[in-house]
Amino acid sequence: MKVILLENLKRIGSIGEIIDVKRGFARNFLIANKKALYASKENIKQVEKIKSELSKKDIEKKQEAKKISEKVNKKEYSVKKLSTENNELYGSVKPTEISKLIFEDSKIEIKPSMIQPIKEIKSLGKFKVKISLHSEVDAEITINVSSAETIQ
């Protein structure tokens, strides 16, 4: 299925580009989230007209993402979790929890979908977490998991 992109997407394409994607991906993700339009003749003409406007919006989003990146990049956030005596956690630290941590500490709202732990956080220690703020802007934070108490 051919679609026209309305924003820059990492590993997919850039604004105004006509790409061929699977029908489900187009319908359920790209079009549902207003990231693309069906590639009809009318839509192609419409996107050509508003391409510069879309580029301006994308540049604004990128600048916003850079500001957020400067605030959170290389920061360390601490979380206390229940753990066993061999330093394993009951459960794991999820992106929603990391998002709440950042909001409580820095008053910056980051969607859990932007947060990508490099590996699952299931034990005590320090973990690197990548935050994809924009298709061209990433930040990296450290999550320090310490023990609230151990249960025997």
N, CA, C and O of each residue as an XYZ file, in Angstrom:
608
protein
N       0.851     -1.177      0.000
C       0.000      0.000      0.000
C       0.893      1.235      0.000
O       1.841      1.322      0.781
N       0.593      2.178     -0.867
C       1.394      3.395     -0.959
C       0.789      4.492     -0.086
O      -0.413      4.754     -0.126
N       1.672      5.133      0.716
C       1.248      6.240      1.578
C       2.234      7.395      1.438
O       3.379      7.209      1.026
N       1.762      8.599      1.791
C       2.618      9.781      1.800
C       2.877     10.131      3.254
O       1.939     10.263      4.040
N       4.145     10.282      3.617
C       4.492     10.593      4.998
C       4.244     12.068      5.314
O       4.544     12.948      4.508
N       3.690     12.321      6.504
C       3.431     13.684      6.958
C       4.456     14.152      7.992
O       4.440     15.314      8.396
N       5.346     13.252      8.422
C       6.433     13.646      9.319
C       7.634     12.736      9.095
O       7.516     11.663      8.504
N       8.792     13.183      9.579
C      10.008     12.372      9.465
C       9.926     11.224     10.459
O       9.681     11.434     11.647
N      10.130     10.019      9.967
C      10.095      8.839     10.832
C      11.404      8.079     10.681
O      11.862      7.807      9.571
N      11.992      7.746     11.815
C      13.261      7.020     11.829
C      13.113      5.688     11.107
O      12.150      4.956     11.336
N      14.054      5.379     10.248
C      14.106      4.118      9.481
C      12.919      3.909      8.534
O      12.737      2.805      8.020
N      12.107      4.949      8.293
C      10.978      4.784      7.381
C      11.077      5.769      6.232
O      11.053      5.372      5.067
N      11.189      7.065      6.556
C      11.297      8.055      5.496
C      11.104      9.460      6.009
O      10.986      9.685      7.214
N      11.073     10.416      5.076
C      10.931     11.813      5.471
C       9.647     12.425      4.910
O       8.944     11.797      4.117
N       9.354     13.642      5.326
C       8.121     14.347      4.957
C       7.923     14.374      3.439
O       8.850     14.657      2.681
N       6.694     14.074      3.018
C       6.334     14.152      1.608
C       6.755     12.962      0.777
O       6.403     12.871     -0.399
N       7.499     12.053      1.366
C       7.972     10.883      0.642
C       6.834      9.884      0.457
O       6.043      9.658      1.372
N       6.756      9.294     -0.722
C       5.743      8.266     -0.983
C       6.430      6.920     -0.808
O       7.377      6.593     -1.523
N       5.939      6.143      0.157
C       6.570      4.858      0.443
C       5.549      3.728      0.331
O       4.339      3.946      0.400
N       6.062      2.541      0.160
C       5.217      1.362      0.069
C       5.363      0.578      1.374
O       6.453      0.115      1.710
N       4.255      0.435      2.106
C       4.292     -0.295      3.377
C       3.179     -1.337      3.392
O       2.292     -1.328      2.539
N       3.238     -2.218      4.357
C       2.184     -3.224      4.482
C       0.885     -2.555      4.888
O       0.886     -1.567      5.623
N      -0.214     -3.095      4.409
C      -1.547     -2.514      4.621
C      -1.871     -2.296      6.102
O      -2.389     -1.240      6.466
N      -1.573     -3.273      6.958
C      -1.870     -3.171      8.388
C      -1.073     -2.075      9.063
O      -1.601     -1.335      9.893
N       0.225     -1.967      8.702
C       1.081     -0.919      9.273
C       0.557      0.456      8.871
O       0.516      1.376      9.689
N       0.160      0.590      7.617
C      -0.361      1.873      7.127
C      -1.647      2.230      7.860
O      -1.782      3.333      8.391
N      -2.581      1.305      7.887
C      -3.902      1.579      8.455
C      -3.863      1.730      9.972
O      -4.432      2.676     10.519
N      -3.197      0.806     10.650
C      -3.243      0.769     12.116
C      -2.271      1.716     12.800
O      -2.511      2.117     13.939
N      -1.180      2.086     12.137
C      -0.205      2.948     12.795
C      -0.052      4.299     12.091
O      -0.333      5.343     12.680
N       0.389      4.277     10.846
C       0.700      5.538     10.165
C      -0.522      6.441      9.993
O      -0.477      7.617     10.355
N      -1.594      5.909      9.452
C      -2.781      6.735      9.197
C      -3.542      7.008     10.490
O      -4.042      8.115     10.688
N      -3.637      6.017     11.368
C      -4.337      6.183     12.643
C      -3.681      7.271     13.506
O      -4.377      8.000     14.212
N      -2.352      7.383     13.452
C      -1.629      8.390     14.239
C      -1.330      9.661     13.447
O      -0.511     10.481     13.865
N      -1.997      9.821     12.304
C      -1.829     10.995     11.439
C      -0.374     11.245     11.060
O       0.082     12.388     11.021
N       0.342     10.168     10.785
C       1.730     10.277     10.346
C       1.827     10.110      8.836
O       2.879     10.347      8.243
N       0.704      9.692      8.207
C       0.693      9.482      6.757
C      -0.726      9.584      6.210
O      -1.708      9.536      6.951
N      -0.802      9.728      4.877
C      -2.078      9.734      4.150
C      -1.997      8.707      3.030
O      -0.907      8.370      2.567
N      -3.171      8.203      2.588
C      -3.192      7.329      1.410
C      -2.628      8.103      0.231
O      -2.876      9.302      0.105
N      -1.875      7.436     -0.635
C      -1.235      8.124     -1.757
C      -2.172      8.236     -2.958
O      -1.931      7.610     -3.990
N      -3.241      9.031     -2.831
C      -4.127      9.298     -3.971
C      -3.617     10.563     -4.657
O      -2.805     11.294     -4.091
N      -4.096     10.824     -5.882
C      -3.630     12.013     -6.622
C      -3.936     13.302     -5.862
O      -3.117     14.219     -5.815
N      -5.137     13.356     -5.265
C      -5.524     14.559     -4.511
C      -4.613     14.757     -3.306
O      -4.147     15.866     -3.048
N      -4.363     13.680     -2.574
C      -3.507     13.773     -1.384
C      -2.074     14.175     -1.735
O      -1.433     14.927     -1.000
N      -1.576     13.662     -2.874
C      -0.214     14.012     -3.295
C      -0.128     15.513     -3.560
O       0.830     16.163     -3.141
N      -1.125     16.067     -4.256
C      -1.149     17.509     -4.531
C      -1.245     18.307     -3.241
O      -0.566     19.319     -3.071
N      -2.103     17.838     -2.328
C      -2.303     18.530     -1.048
C      -1.005     18.547     -0.232
O      -0.647     19.581      0.333
N      -0.306     17.424     -0.166
C       0.931     17.337      0.599
C       2.010     18.226     -0.024
O       2.795     18.839      0.701
N       2.059     18.305     -1.359
C       3.027     19.182     -2.028
C       2.817     20.632     -1.591
O       3.782     21.367     -1.382
N       1.550     21.039     -1.454
C       1.224     22.411     -1.057
C       1.644     22.694      0.381
O       2.177     23.764      0.677
N       1.403     21.731      1.278
C       1.662     21.988      2.711
C       3.007     21.428      3.190
O       3.273     21.384      4.391
N       3.840     21.007      2.254
C       5.134     20.406      2.610
C       6.001     21.358      3.435
O       6.601     20.939      4.425
N       6.074     22.628      3.044
C       6.922     23.582      3.775
C       6.379     23.801      5.189
O       7.142     23.939      6.144
N       5.058     23.829      5.306
C       4.424     23.981      6.627
C       4.768     22.783      7.522
O       5.101     22.942      8.696
N       4.679     21.584      6.939
C       5.010     20.368      7.682
C       6.480     20.377      8.100
O       6.817     19.952      9.205
N       7.352     20.861      7.216
C       8.783     20.935      7.536
C       9.024     21.882      8.698
O       9.830     21.591      9.581
N       8.320     23.033      8.707
C       8.454     23.987      9.811
C       8.035     23.342     11.127
O       8.719     23.475     12.141
N       6.893     22.636     11.096
C       6.413     21.949     12.305
C       7.438     20.933     12.780
O       7.694     20.806     13.978
N       8.029     20.202     11.822
C       9.015     19.187     12.177
C      10.249     19.829     12.797
O      10.818     19.286     13.744
N      10.670     20.981     12.274
C      11.829     21.687     12.831
C      11.521     22.146     14.250
O      12.377     22.060     15.130
N      10.287     22.640     14.480
C       9.879     23.053     15.831
C       9.920     21.870     16.790
O      10.427     21.980     17.906
N       9.373     20.718     16.336
C       9.393     19.512     17.174
C      10.821     19.107     17.500
O      11.125     18.690     18.618
N      11.697     19.237     16.500
C      13.099     18.857     16.685
C      13.766     19.771     17.716
O      14.519     19.297     18.567
N      13.494     21.078     17.645
C      14.073     22.020     18.608
C      13.565     21.735     20.017
O      14.327     21.776     20.983
N      12.268     21.446     20.122
C      11.669     21.082     21.415
C      12.354     19.832     21.970
O      12.686     19.761     23.153
N      12.557     18.853     21.093
C      13.211     17.604     21.489
C      14.645     17.866     21.947
O      15.114     17.238     22.897
N      15.346     18.790     21.279
C      16.729     19.119     21.669
C      16.763     19.752     23.060
O      17.655     19.461     23.858
N      15.782     20.625     23.349
C      15.709     21.251     24.676
C      15.531     20.187     25.753
O      16.218     20.200     26.774
N      14.599     19.264     25.510
C      14.346     18.181     26.469
C      15.598     17.322     26.616
O      15.968     16.926     27.722
N      16.240     17.042     25.495
C      17.450     16.229     25.502
C      18.543     16.864     26.365
O      19.220     16.176     27.129
N      18.708     18.195     26.234
C      19.720     18.894     27.028
C      19.430     18.780     28.522
O      20.352     18.705     29.334
N      18.138     18.768     28.883
C      17.763     18.700     30.295
C      17.965     17.304     30.889
O      18.397     17.175     32.035
N      17.656     16.259     30.115
C      17.698     14.904     30.685
C      18.914     14.082     30.297
O      19.229     13.106     30.978
N      19.610     14.444     29.224
C      20.726     13.631     28.748
C      21.805     13.468     29.820
O      22.177     14.434     30.487
N      22.296     12.254     29.977
C      23.352     11.889     30.926
C      22.945     12.026     32.398
O      23.798     11.915     33.278
N      21.656     12.265     32.683
C      21.215     12.365     34.077
C      21.026     10.971     34.662
O      20.872      9.985     33.940
N      21.042     10.920     35.975
C      20.833      9.644     36.649
C      19.591      9.739     37.522
O      19.429     10.690     38.287
N      18.727      8.758     37.403
C      17.504      8.700     38.201
C      17.559      7.445     39.067
O      17.978      6.380     38.615
N      17.130      7.590     40.309
C      17.171      6.446     41.228
C      15.767      5.925     41.482
O      14.804      6.686     41.564
N      15.678      4.616     41.604
C      14.407      3.978     41.924
C      14.676      2.878     42.945
O      15.654      2.138     42.835
N      13.797      2.781     43.940
C      13.922      1.720     44.938
C      12.866      0.658     44.647
O      11.687      0.966     44.471
N      13.308     -0.594     44.601
C      12.399     -1.706     44.321
C      12.650     -2.841     45.309
O      13.749     -2.985     45.843
N      11.628     -3.631     45.538
C      11.789     -4.821     46.369
C      12.655     -5.818     45.619
O      12.497     -6.016     44.415
N      13.582     -6.451     46.355
C      14.462     -7.407     45.694
C      14.707     -8.631     46.574
O      14.457     -8.620     47.780
N      15.203     -9.681     45.931
C      15.551    -10.900     46.665
C      16.985    -10.741     47.187
O      17.652     -9.756     46.870
N      17.456    -11.700     47.978
C      18.816    -11.570     48.514
C      19.891    -11.734     47.441
O      21.034    -11.327     47.652
N      19.541    -12.328     46.284
C      20.548    -12.424     45.215
C      20.379    -11.296     44.176
O      20.649    -11.470     42.988
N      19.927    -10.149     44.670
C      19.846     -8.898     43.902
C      18.945     -8.918     42.667
O      19.147     -8.131     41.742
N      17.962     -9.803     42.644
C      17.002     -9.799     41.549
C      15.737     -9.085     42.016
O      15.361     -9.158     43.186
N      15.092     -8.399     41.085
C      13.877     -7.656     41.437
C      12.643     -8.529     41.328
O      12.606     -9.491     40.562
N      11.632     -8.174     42.112
C      10.311     -8.780     41.934
C       9.674     -7.959     40.824
O       9.257     -6.824     41.053
N       9.596     -8.518     39.635
C       9.112     -7.766     38.484
C      10.280     -7.046     37.838
O      11.432     -7.446     38.000
N       9.977     -5.972     37.098
C      11.043     -5.216     36.450
C      10.659     -3.739     36.410
O       9.528     -3.370     36.725
N      11.616     -2.902     36.020
C      11.350     -1.469     35.894
C      10.897     -1.223     34.458
O      11.662     -1.426     33.515
N       9.661     -0.790     34.301
C       9.056     -0.605     32.971
C       9.179      0.852     32.509
O       9.385      1.748     33.328
N       9.052      1.091     31.182
C       9.097      2.465     30.655
C       8.093      3.425     31.308
O       8.401      4.605     31.474
N       6.896      2.942     31.683
C       5.916      3.826     32.329
C       6.457      4.330     33.662
O       6.249      5.487     34.026
N       7.150      3.460     34.384
C       7.730      3.827     35.675
C       8.871      4.836     35.487
O       9.008      5.786     36.258
N       9.685      4.612     34.449
C      10.796      5.519     34.145
C      10.230      6.885     33.758
O      10.771      7.916     34.157
N       9.149      6.895     32.987
C       8.493      8.137     32.578
C       8.028      8.930     33.793
O       8.206     10.147     33.848
N       7.433      8.243     34.767
C       6.973      8.902     36.003
C       8.156      9.444     36.799
O       8.076     10.541     37.353
N       9.253      8.688     36.862
C      10.459      9.131     37.566
C      10.976     10.449     36.996
O      11.284     11.383     37.737
N      11.065     10.509     35.671
C      11.568     11.715     35.003
C      10.637     12.887     35.269
O      11.088     14.004     35.520
N       9.324     12.626     35.213
C       8.359     13.707     35.447
C       8.462     14.240     36.873
O       8.443     15.452     37.086
N       8.571     13.332     37.857
C       8.675     13.746     39.266
C       9.955     14.528     39.525
O       9.950     15.502     40.278
N      11.045     14.106     38.905
C      12.337     14.735     39.160
C      12.521     16.038     38.365
O      12.922     17.054     38.932
N      12.232     16.013     37.060
C      12.542     17.154     36.194
C      11.323     17.915     35.683
O      11.472     18.932     35.006
N      10.127     17.438     35.996
C       8.882     18.037     35.491
C       8.844     18.062     33.952
O       8.312     18.989     33.341
N       9.418     17.030     33.360
C       9.415     16.889     31.902
C       8.601     15.652     31.560
O       8.861     14.561     32.067
N       7.610     15.837     30.692
C       6.749     14.719     30.336
C       7.318     13.982     29.121
O       7.469     14.558     28.044
N       7.626     12.711     29.313
C       8.131     11.869     28.234
C       7.223     10.653     28.136
O       6.974      9.968     29.127
N       6.732     10.395     26.930
C       5.829      9.256     26.737
C       6.604      7.948     26.917
O       7.745      7.831     26.471
N       5.971      6.955     27.582
C       6.638      5.661     27.767
C       7.075      5.022     26.441
O       8.058      4.281     26.411
N       6.358      5.299     25.349
C       6.723      4.713     24.053
C       8.059      5.238     23.531
O       8.678      4.607     22.674
N       8.515      6.400     24.046
C       9.803      6.975     23.617
C      10.975      6.338     24.352
O      12.124      6.468     23.930
N      10.682      5.649     25.456
C      11.730      5.108     26.318
C      12.076      3.681     25.893
O      11.210      2.811     25.813
N      13.377      3.463     25.623
C      13.822      2.152     25.176
C      14.981      1.668     26.048
O      16.131      2.037     25.809
N      14.684      0.841     27.062
C      15.782      0.294     27.866
C      16.680     -0.553     26.964
O      16.189     -1.314     26.130
N      17.994     -0.418     27.134
C      18.925     -1.176     26.298
C      18.785     -2.669     26.590
O      18.837     -3.492     25.677
N      18.605     -3.016     27.873
C      18.213     -4.387     28.212
C      17.218     -4.303     29.361
O      17.160     -3.297     30.067
N      16.443     -5.352     29.543
C      15.402     -5.319     30.579
C      15.994     -5.116     31.964
O      17.013     -5.714     32.308
N      15.347     -4.268     32.755
C      15.846     -3.956     34.086
C      15.174     -4.897     35.087
O      14.048     -4.666     35.529
N      15.908     -5.976     35.435
C      15.335     -6.997     36.319
C      16.182     -7.244     37.566
O      15.884     -8.139     38.357
N      17.239     -6.449     37.738
C      18.089     -6.637     38.912
C      18.580     -5.290     39.424
O      18.333     -4.256     38.804
N      19.275     -5.305     40.556
C      19.820     -4.071     41.122
C      21.022     -3.622     40.308
O      21.698     -4.436     39.679
N      21.282     -2.323     40.324
C      22.449     -1.804     39.618
C      22.096     -0.604     38.762
O      21.014     -0.032     38.889
N      23.022     -0.226     37.887
C      22.825      0.923     37.003
C      22.574      0.429     35.587
O      23.260     -0.465     35.091
N      21.582      1.028     34.950
C      21.208      0.625     33.601
C      21.094      1.842     32.701
O      20.553      2.871     33.104
N      21.601      1.725     31.483
C      21.475      2.788     30.499
C      20.119      2.641     29.811
O      19.691      1.538     29.471
N      19.450      3.793     29.613
C      18.157      3.794     28.947
C      18.186      4.865     27.869
O      18.559      6.011     28.120
N      17.785      4.473     26.664
C      17.769      5.414     25.535
C      16.379      6.017     25.414
O      15.376      5.314     25.533
N      16.326      7.331     25.176
C      15.045      8.002     24.975
C      15.041      8.601     23.578
O      15.868      9.456     23.259
N      14.110      8.152     22.749
C      14.001      8.654     21.385
C      12.991      9.794     21.366
O      11.783      9.560     21.327
N      13.490     11.031     21.392
C      12.634     12.211     21.489
C      12.118     12.683     20.133
O      11.058     13.304     20.051
N      12.871     12.388     19.065
C      12.534     12.827     17.715
C      13.265     11.875     16.779
O      14.162     11.153     17.213
N      12.897     11.863     15.505
C      13.576     10.938     14.594
C      15.083     11.211     14.503
O      15.845     10.333     14.099
N      15.519     12.437     14.880
C      16.935     12.766     14.814
C      17.547     13.119     16.172
O      18.739     13.417     16.245
N      16.753     13.091     17.251
C      17.254     13.492     18.570
C      17.028     12.377     19.594
O      15.900     11.947     19.836
N      18.135     11.926     20.186
C      18.070     10.910     21.231
C      18.749     11.427     22.494
O      19.616     12.300     22.437
N      18.346     10.881     23.622
C      19.008     11.195     24.885
C      19.275      9.861     25.579
O      18.624      8.855     25.295
N      20.242      9.874     26.490
C      20.524      8.651     27.233
C      20.591      8.994     28.719
O      21.282      9.927     29.129
N      19.865      8.223     29.505
C      19.872      8.437     30.953
C      20.317      7.148     31.641
O      20.384      6.086     31.022
N      20.616      7.262     32.915
C      20.999      6.090     33.708
C      19.949      5.892     34.789
O      19.568      6.839     35.476
N      19.486      4.671     34.935
C      18.549      4.335     36.000
C      19.323      3.540     37.039
O      19.866      2.474     36.747
N      19.366      4.071     38.256
C      20.066      3.404     39.348
C      19.026      2.680     40.199
O      18.246      3.318     40.906
N      19.015      1.368     40.134
C      18.045      0.576     40.878
C      18.668      0.123     42.194
O      19.653     -0.615     42.208
N      18.077      0.577     43.301
C      18.583      0.147     44.599
C      17.490     -0.613     45.337
O      16.320     -0.568     44.957
N      17.879     -1.297     46.375
C      16.954     -2.165     47.085
C      16.159     -1.380     48.152
O      16.739     -0.667     48.971
N      14.851     -1.525     48.123
C      14.019     -0.925     49.168
C      14.195     -1.768     50.424
O      14.450     -1.247     51.510
N      14.056     -3.062     50.255
C      14.309     -4.021     51.329
C      14.281     -5.408     50.701
O      13.729     -5.596     49.617
N      14.865     -6.355     51.372
C      14.849     -7.711     50.821
C      13.836     -8.550     51.574
O      13.639     -8.381     52.778
N      13.204     -9.446     50.859
C      12.215    -10.336     51.461
C      12.810    -11.743     51.473
O      13.221    -12.267     50.438
N      12.849    -12.345     52.665
C      13.422    -13.676     52.774
C      12.376    -14.724     52.507
O      12.673    -15.918     52.554
